[in-house]
Amino acid sequence: MRYLTIYRPTSGVEGGMPDAEHMAAMGELVEEMTKAGSLISTEPLTVRAAGGRVRLANGQFTVSEEAERAGGYAFLHANSREEAFELAKKFLSVAGDGEVELRQVLEFTPSS
């Protein structure tokens, strides 16, 4: 199963870079999870002022220039939901205070 995860830090400076020690620990975790086949891809996200939301309701579009604070995303591969939770816990133990939202990615197979 594949999961989209979004990390939202609750501490630290938004848009700031972590120190070298933290970056090294995160690099080790990314390498470990990639080699294990658990991590498909990951990237940091920009500060919220650089993003936003677009909504459509009753034929009307609204644009909000402020989105929730997010530190990054990852696509994970896990054999179960419980394994995905454990991967998120492992990530948070390195990333620090915050939360990880997990969404299972449905695998669409067009019918013939």
N, C-alpha and C positions, 0 to 999 in steps of 0.2 A: 504494500500500500504506500501511496505517496501522500505527503502532508506539506502544506504551505504553512510556515510558521512566521509570525511577526513578533519581534521583540520590542517591548516598550519599556525603556529604563525609567525608574522612579527617582534616580539620583544622578548626580553628575551634571556637567554643563552641556546643555543641548547643543549639538553640532561641534562640540569640542573633541579633540583627539585624546584617547587614553594614553597613559604613560607607557614607556618602552617595555616595562615588565609585564604590564597587562596585555599589550599587543603580542608579546612573545608567547604568553600563556594561551591566548586566543588562537594564535597561529598553530601551536602544538595541537590544540583541540580540533581545529579544522583539518589538519593533516591526518590525525588519528581517525576522525569520523569519515573522511574521504576514503582512506585506505580500507576501512571496514565496510564501505559501500552504503553507509547510512546517510552521508551528506551528498546530495546531488549538486546543489549550487547555493551560494550565499553571497550577499553584498550588503554594505551599509546603506542606509537611506539618508537623504538630505534633511535638513531642519524643516520643521513644519511650514515655515513661511515660504518655502520653495515649492510646496505642493498645494493640494486642496481637494475638494470633492465636487463632483457634478451630479446633480439629481434631476430626475424627470418625474413629475407627479401631475396628473391631470393635463398632460400635454404641455406643461410649463417647465422649462429648465431653470434651475437655480445653481449658482456657483458659490462655493464657500472657499475662501482663500486660506483658511486655517484648518488643518487636519490634526488628528491626534499625534502626539509625540511618538515617534517610532525610531528605533536605533538601527534596525536592519531586518532582513528577511532571510529565510532559508527554505529550500525544498529538501525534505528528508524522505528517506525510504525506511520503512519499519514494517516488521512482520505482523504487528498488532497495534492497537491503539495504546495499550499499556506500554509497549516498547517505545512508542512515540513520546509518551509522557516521560519516560525515563531519560530519553535523549534530551528533552527540554530541560529536565532537572540538571542534567550534566552540563548543559550549556549555561544555565543560570548560575551554577556554582563557579563558573569562570567569569561570566559577564557581570555579575553582581545584581544588586537589587533591581527588581523589575518584574515583568510578566511576559510570558510567551503565549500567544494565541495560536492554537493549532486548528487547522481546517483540513480534513481529508480531501484530496483531489480525486474526483471521480474519473475513472478511465473510460472515455467515450470510445465505443467501437461502432462505426457506422454499419447499419444493417445492409445486407446485400440485396 
